[in-house]
Amino acid sequence: MSYASFTNSPASTKIPAHSVAGGRALDKSRLTALLAFAAATEFLLVAIAAYFATVLYHRLILQDSPVAAHYIQESLLISSLQLLVSIARQQYSRIQTQPRHVFLWSGASSVFFAFSFFISMIFLLKISVDYSRATVIAQAVSVLLSVLCTRAIWFSLLQPAIASGLIDARRIILIGDPSHCAHFSARAIATGIRTIRSFDFPTDRADSADSSVPARPDAVQALPDARQLVANCRPLRADDIVILNSEPDVPAALALASALSELPVDVHIVPVGAIDLMAVSRFTQFGDMVTMRIFQSPLTPFNRAMKRAFDVVAAIAGLIVISPLFVIISLAIKLDSRGPVLFRQTRHGYNNEPIRVLKFRSMTVMEDGDNFRPVTRHDPRVTRLGRLLRRTNIDELPQLFNVLVGDMSLVGPRPHATSQNETFAELISLFSRRHNIKPGITGWAQVNGYRGDTDTLEKMQRRVEHDLYYIDNWSLLLDLKIMIMTFLSRKVYWNAY
């Protein structure tokens, strides 16, 4: 995506191409109409899902026909509650700034609140006699699936359009140095924020500007004072005004922001040397102070508890299902070569603490610590059965016991041998951030083909990039997606030897 350059000469300065009025971008009213249509679609599909869930339950389970009019009213009530909760929490309007999993999770939470209100209403109004628990559960499940599917579709349609500039999410005015405005505008356009005009920061030098030369419509103008700047901003009807100020201009920026407060817009101040820093930070309440949080712990206590509960339940179920396979593999290993069935290898786990990882023995040696040497293609140390175990990832199955004791998770960055970690930690920035969550039996890097030999720095960098993406975008839905891909994706088996 190319942008017109900014220069210090007002006559030659242009705003980015995407912000030229009359371009292919739709105005904000069109976005509002699309979001309203999305909400109406969700309202209709939720009502249909709630009604047909009741009909199917009655006909398939209870073998009778429900009173249509009765359940139509309840279905519309559920749909209305779902819509009101979503609007009250501004879920539709935030689609432009939220990742997919957050948008879907907010939909699931709105279903929870809607049914909480619905159950309370039918109880307080004493109309719950005709409602069985199974009916409510059937409706809740169908409504949840309906909301998730509807939002996934709308997200896939709207988000690319916003990112490409086809739809304007917000219209902003920038005030500051032209080069800083260009940099900020280039970052903002990716999220559908369109720069409609930019101005120089009002300074004393503006008094000497040649007023006899008419300003171009797309020029960055040097204005003599804040009052004139307010007058020029008023007819543009922007959503936000962003002041890009340097450190010496902080007092003047505060005075300018105060003058701009008479406009019906949001006014922002961004330190020009910290644009990239602020893009990855959040302002948070810290005691009685406000701080800028750059990084945060990947998982909240609630998320950790939820992930841990899922790990324990799935690990127990997995061990029960594959227990016959454990017996068969154990016998096969003993018949194939000398040595133990299982072996432990020291690797780095959560918070860089060493853990002992279980594996089916697939090699004639059991190297550990500083003696570890990565496996290569056609490695003579791998046994005949070991090649099959490693190619199919079956050698990792004993790590389900590591999951049960809490050393590992089902999904997370794959743990490396300690000697590998120490080597690459010195070469790759943020390498040790991989250990901010528990390592996993499978992970986002593995299902995208980044596994096996790491004989070059680039291979490990790509693996680390995928691991950090997983850490920064974790959700239970992402875990489920990775587990499904582990069984179905061909990339999982690339470089498996």
C-alpha positions in Angstrom: 0.0 0.0 0.0 1.6 3.3 -1.1 1.1 6.7 0.6 1.8 10.2 -0.7 4.8 11.7 1.1 4.6 14.6 3.5 6.9 17.5 3.2 7.4 20.7 5.1 6.1 22.8 2.2 2.3 23.3 2.4 2.0 23.6 -1.3 3.4 20.1 -1.9 2.0 18.2 1.1 -0.6 15.6 0.6 -2.6 13.4 2.8 -2.5 9.6 2.2 -4.3 8.5 -0.9 -6.9 6.5 0.9 -8.0 9.6 2.8 -8.9 11.7 -0.3 -12.5 12.6 -0.2 -14.6 10.9 -2.8 -12.4 7.8 -2.9 -13.6 4.2 -2.9 -14.1 4.2 0.8 -17.6 4.1 2.1 -18.6 6.7 4.6 -19.2 5.9 8.2 -23.0 5.8 7.8 -22.6 2.9 5.5 -20.6 1.0 8.2 -23.3 1.9 10.8 -25.9 0.5 8.4 -23.9 -2.7 7.9 -23.5 -3.2 11.6 -27.2 -2.6 12.1 -27.9 -5.2 9.4 -25.5 -7.6 11.1 -27.4 -7.1 14.4 -30.7 -7.6 12.7 -29.5 -10.8 11.1 -28.2 -12.1 14.4 -31.6 -11.2 16.0 -33.5 -13.1 13.4 -31.3 -16.2 13.4 -31.3 -16.4 17.2 -35.1 -16.3 17.3 -35.2 -19.1 14.6 -32.6 -21.2 16.4 -34.4 -20.9 19.8 -37.8 -21.9 18.2 -36.6 -24.8 16.2 -34.5 -26.2 19.1 -37.8 -26.4 21.0 -39.7 -27.9 18.2 -37.0 -30.6 17.5 -36.7 -31.4 21.2 -40.5 -31.9 21.6 -40.9 -34.0 18.4 -37.7 -36.1 18.7 -37.5 -36.6 22.4 -41.0 -36.0 23.9 -42.8 -37.2 20.8 -45.4 -34.4 20.8 -46.0 -31.1 19.0 -45.4 -27.8 21.0 -47.8 -24.9 20.9 -46.3 -22.8 18.2 -47.6 -19.4 19.4 -46.3 -20.0 22.9 -42.7 -20.8 21.9 -42.6 -18.1 19.3 -43.1 -15.5 22.0 -40.3 -17.0 24.2 -38.0 -17.2 21.2 -38.5 -13.6 20.4 -37.9 -12.7 24.0 -34.6 -14.6 24.0 -33.6 -12.9 20.8 -34.5 -9.5 22.1 -32.5 -10.0 25.3 -29.5 -11.2 23.3 -29.7 -8.1 21.1 -30.0 -5.7 24.1 -27.1 -7.3 25.9 -24.9 -7.0 22.7 -25.9 -3.4 22.2 -25.4 -2.5 25.8 -21.9 -3.9 25.7 -21.1 -2.2 22.4 -20.1 -5.6 20.8 -21.0 -4.7 17.3 -19.2 -1.4 17.1 -16.0 -3.0 18.4 -15.7 -5.4 15.5 -13.2 -2.9 13.9 -10.7 -3.2 16.8 -11.2 -6.8 18.1 -9.5 -10.0 16.9 -11.8 -12.8 15.8 -11.7 -14.9 19.0 -12.5 -11.8 21.2 -15.5 -11.0 19.0 -16.7 -14.6 19.2 -16.1 -14.8 22.9 -18.1 -11.6 23.5 -21.0 -13.2 21.6 -20.8 -16.3 23.8 -20.8 -14.1 27.0 -23.9 -12.2 25.7 -25.7 -15.5 25.2 -24.9 -16.4 28.8 -26.3 -13.1 30.1 -29.3 -13.3 27.9 -30.3 -16.7 29.2 -29.6 -15.6 32.8 -32.1 -12.7 32.3 -34.5 -15.0 30.6 -34.5 -17.7 33.3 -34.9 -15.0 36.0 -37.9 -13.5 34.1 -39.8 -16.7 33.6 -39.2 -17.6 37.3 -40.3 -14.3 38.7 -43.3 -14.1 36.4 -44.2 -17.7 37.3 -44.4 -18.9 33.7 -41.7 -21.5 34.1 -44.1 -24.4 34.6 -44.2 -25.3 30.9 -40.4 -24.9 30.5 -38.3 -27.9 31.2 -34.6 -27.7 32.0 -33.9 -29.7 28.8 -35.8 -27.2 26.7 -33.7 -24.3 28.1 -30.5 -26.2 27.5 -31.5 -27.1 24.0 -32.3 -23.4 23.3 -29.1 -22.2 24.8 -26.9 -24.6 22.8 -28.7 -23.7 19.5 -28.6 -20.0 20.2 -24.9 -20.2 21.1 -24.0 -22.0 17.9 -26.2 -19.5 15.9 -24.4 -16.5 17.4 -20.9 -17.9 16.9 -21.6 -18.9 13.3 -23.3 -15.5 12.5 -20.5 -13.5 14.0 -17.8 -15.6 12.4 -19.3 -14.9 9.0 -19.8 -11.2 9.6 -16.2 -10.9 10.9 -14.8 -12.6 7.8 -16.8 -10.1 5.6 -16.3 -6.8 7.5 -12.8 -7.1 8.9 -11.0 -7.5 5.5 -13.1 -4.6 4.1 -12.1 -2.4 7.0 -8.4 -3.4 6.9 -8.3 -2.7 3.1 -9.9 0.7 3.5 -13.1 -0.3 1.6 -15.1 0.7 4.7 -14.3 3.7 6.9 -14.5 2.9 10.6 -13.4 6.3 12.0 -12.5 9.6 10.4 -9.7 11.5 12.1 -7.8 14.8 11.9 -4.1 14.8 12.7 -2.2 17.8 14.1 1.6 17.7 14.2 4.7 17.5 12.1 4.0 16.2 8.6 6.3 13.3 8.8 4.8 12.2 12.1 1.3 12.5 10.6 2.3 10.4 7.6 3.6 7.6 9.9 0.6 7.7 12.2 -1.9 7.7 9.2 -0.2 4.7 7.6 -0.6 2.7 10.8 -4.2 3.9 11.3 -5.5 3.0 7.9 -4.9 -0.7 8.5 -7.8 -0.6 11.0 -10.1 1.5 8.9 -9.2 4.8 10.5 -9.1 7.3 7.7 -7.2 10.6 7.9 -9.4 13.3 6.3 -7.1 16.3 7.1 -3.9 17.2 8.8 -2.6 20.5 10.1 0.7 21.8 11.5 1.0 22.2 15.2 0.1 25.9 15.9 3.3 27.8 16.7 4.5 31.4 16.6 6.1 30.9 13.2 2.6 30.6 11.7 2.2 34.4 12.1 4.6 34.9 9.3 2.8 32.6 6.9 2.0 34.1 3.5 -1.8 34.5 3.7 -2.0 35.7 0.1 -1.4 32.2 -1.2 -4.6 30.2 -1.1 -4.2 26.8 0.7 -4.8 23.7 -1.3 -7.7 21.5 -0.1 -5.3 18.6 0.7 -2.5 20.7 2.2 -1.2 20.6 5.8 -1.9 24.1 6.9 0.1 26.2 9.3 -2.6 28.1 11.3 -1.9 31.2 13.3 -3.7 30.2 16.5 -5.8 27.5 18.1 -9.1 29.3 17.6 -8.5 29.4 13.9 -7.6 25.7 14.0 -10.9 24.9 15.8 -12.8 26.8 13.2 -11.1 24.9 10.4 -11.8 21.5 12.1 -15.5 22.2 12.8 -16.9 21.7 9.3 -14.9 18.5 8.7 -17.1 16.5 11.1 -14.3 14.1 12.2 -14.8 11.4 14.8 -11.4 12.1 16.5 -8.6 14.6 16.6 -5.1 13.3 17.3 -2.4 15.7 18.4 1.1 14.4 17.7 3.4 16.3 20.0 7.1 16.3 20.8 8.3 16.6 24.4 8.8 20.4 24.3 5.3 20.9 23.1 3.6 19.1 25.9 2.2 22.2 27.7 1.1 23.7 24.4 -0.5 20.4 23.4 -2.6 20.4 26.6 -3.7 24.0 25.9 -4.6 23.0 22.3 -6.5 20.0 23.5 -8.5 22.2 25.9 -9.3 24.5 22.9 -10.4 21.6 20.8 -12.7 20.3 23.5 -15.4 22.6 22.3 -15.7 20.3 19.2 -18.0 17.2 19.5 -15.0 14.8 18.9 -12.6 12.7 20.9 -9.3 14.5 21.4 -6.1 12.3 21.7 -2.5 13.3 22.5 0.2 10.9 21.3 3.9 11.5 22.0 5.6 11.3 18.6 8.6 9.3 19.9 6.3 6.6 21.4 3.8 5.8 18.6 5.2 2.3 18.2 5.4 1.8 21.9 1.9 2.9 22.5 0.6 0.6 19.8 1.5 -2.4 22.0 0.7 -0.8 25.4 -2.4 -0.2 27.5 -3.1 2.3 30.2 -4.2 0.6 33.4 -5.1 1.5 36.9 -2.2 0.6 39.3 -3.2 1.4 42.8 -4.1 5.1 42.8 -1.9 5.7 39.7 -2.3 5.2 36.0 0.5 3.3 34.2 1.3 2.3 30.7 1.5 -1.5 30.6 3.7 -2.7 27.8 3.4 -6.5 28.4 1.1 -8.5 30.5 0.9 -12.0 31.7 -0.5 -14.1 28.8 -3.3 -15.7 30.8 -5.5 -14.2 33.5 -6.1 -16.4 36.6 -9.5 -17.4 35.2 -8.0 -18.3 31.8 -5.3 -20.4 33.5 -7.9 -22.2 35.5 -10.1 -22.8 32.5 -7.1 -24.1 30.4 -6.0 -26.3 33.3 -9.4 -27.8 33.7 -9.6 -28.6 30.0 -6.1 -30.1 30.1 -6.9 -32.4 33.0 -10.3 -33.6 31.5 -8.9 -34.2 28.1 -5.7 -35.9 29.3 -7.6 -38.3 31.5 -10.0 -39.1 28.6 -7.0 -39.5 26.2 -5.2 -41.9 28.5 -8.3 -44.1 29.0 -8.9 -44.3 25.2 -5.3 -45.0 24.2 -4.3 -47.3 27.1 -4.4 -50.4 24.9 -2.1 -48.6 22.4 0.3 -47.9 25.3 0.5 -51.7 26.0 1.1 -52.6 22.3 3.7 -49.9 21.8 5.5 -50.9 25.0 5.8 -54.5 23.8 6.9 -53.4 20.4 9.7 -51.2 21.7 11.0 -54.1 23.9 11.0 -56.5 21.0 12.6 -53.9 18.6 15.7 -52.9 20.6 17.3 -53.0 24.0 16.6 -50.4 26.5 13.6 -49.0 28.5 10.2 -48.3 27.1 10.1 -44.7 28.4 12.8 -42.2 29.0 12.9 -38.7 30.6 14.5 -35.7 29.0 15.2 -32.4 30.8 13.6 -29.4 29.1 12.6 -25.9 30.0 9.0 -25.4 31.1 6.9 -22.6 32.5 9.0 -19.6 33.7 12.1 -21.3 32.3 12.1 -23.9 35.1 13.5 -27.4 34.2 11.0 -30.2 33.8 11.4 -33.9 33.0 9.5 -34.8 29.8 8.3 -38.3 29.2 8.6 -39.9 25.7 8.5 -43.4 24.2 12.1 -44.4 23.5 12.6 -44.1 19.7 16.4 -44.1 19.6 19.3 -46.3 20.7 20.6 -43.5 22.9 19.0 -41.4 25.6 20.9 -38.1 25.4 20.1 -35.3 27.8 21.3 -31.9 29.0 24.6 -30.7 27.3 25.0 -34.1 25.6 21.8 -33.6 23.6 22.2 -33.7 19.8 19.1 -32.9 17.6 17.8 -35.6 15.4 18.5 -35.3 11.6 17.0 -37.0 8.6 18.2 -40.6 8.3 19.8 -40.4 11.7 21.4 -43.8 12.6 20.5 -43.4 16.2 16.8 -43.8 15.5 15.4 -47.4 15.7 13.3 -49.0 13.1 10.2 -48.7 15.2 11.3 -45.3 16.3 11.0 -43.9 12.8 7.4 -44.8 12.7 6.7 -43.5 16.2 8.4 -40.1 15.4 6.8 -39.8 12.0 3.3 -40.2 13.5 4.1 -38.2 16.7 3.1 -41.3 18.8 6.4 -41.0 20.7 5.0 -37.9 22.4 1.9 -39.6 23.9 3.4 -40.3 27.3 3.5 -36.5 27.8 -0.2 -36.8 28.8 1.2 -37.8 32.2 3.2 -34.5 32.2 -0.1 -32.7 31.5 -1.8 -34.5 34.4 0.9 -33.5 36.9 0.9 -29.9 35.7 4.3 -29.7 34.0 2.8 -29.3 30.5 -0.4 -28.4 28.7 -2.1 -30.1 25.8 -1.4 -27.0 23.6 1.5 -24.6 23.9 5.0 -23.9 22.6 6.9 -27.2 22.2 9.6 -27.6 24.9 13.2 -27.6 23.6 16.2 -29.4 25.1 18.0 -27.2 27.6 21.2 -26.9 25.5 19.1 -25.7 22.5 17.3 -23.1 24.7 20.6 -21.7 26.0 22.0 -21.4 22.5 19.0 -19.7 20.8 18.2 -17.5 23.8 21.4 -15.5 23.1 20.6 -15.2 19.3 16.9 -14.5 19.2 15.2 -11.6 20.9 12.3 -12.5 23.2 13.1 -16.2 22.8 12.4 -16.8 26.5 8.9 -15.4 26.2 8.0 -18.8 24.9 8.2 -19.9 28.6 5.6 -17.5 29.8 3.0 -20.3 29.5 3.3 -24.0 30.0 4.8 -26.0 27.1 2.5 -28.2 25.1 2.3 -31.6 23.4 1.3 -29.8 20.3 1.4 -26.1 19.3 0.7 -23.4 16.8 4.2 -23.6 15.3 3.9 -27.4 14.8 0.6 -27.4 13.1 2.0 -24.8 10.6 4.9 -27.0 9.7 7.6 -25.5 11.9 9.0 -28.5 13.7 11.9 -30.9 13.4 15.5 -29.8 12.7 16.5 -26.3 13.5 19.9 -26.2 11.8 19.5 -22.6 10.8 18.6 -19.5 12.8 15.8 -18.6 10.4 14.0 -21.9 11.1 14.0 -21.2 14.8 13.0 -17.6 14.3 9.9 -18.7 12.4 9.0 -21.2 15.2 9.4 -18.5 17.8 7.2 -16.1 15.9 4.4 -18.6 15.8 4.8 -19.5 19.5 4.6 -15.8 20.4 1.6 -15.3 18.2 -0.1 -18.2 20.2 0.8 -16.6 23.5 -0.5 -13.2 22.6 -3.7 -14.5 21.0 -4.6 -17.4 23.3 -8.2 -18.5 23.6 -9.9 -21.8 24.3 -11.2 -21.8 20.7 -7.6 -21.5 19.4 -6.6 -24.5 21.5 -9.4 -26.5 20.0 -8.4 -25.4 16.5 -4.8 -26.5 17.1 -5.9 -29.9 18.5 -8.1 -30.5 15.4 -5.3 -29.4 13.1 -2.9 -31.8 14.9 -5.0 -34.7 13.7 -6.0 -33.4 10.3 -3.3 -31.1 9.0 -0.5 -32.6 6.8 1.9 -29.8 8.0 2.1 -31.5 11.4 4.1 -34.3 9.9 6.5 -32.2 7.9 10.1 -32.6 9.1 9.1 -35.5 11.4 12.0 -37.9 11.5 
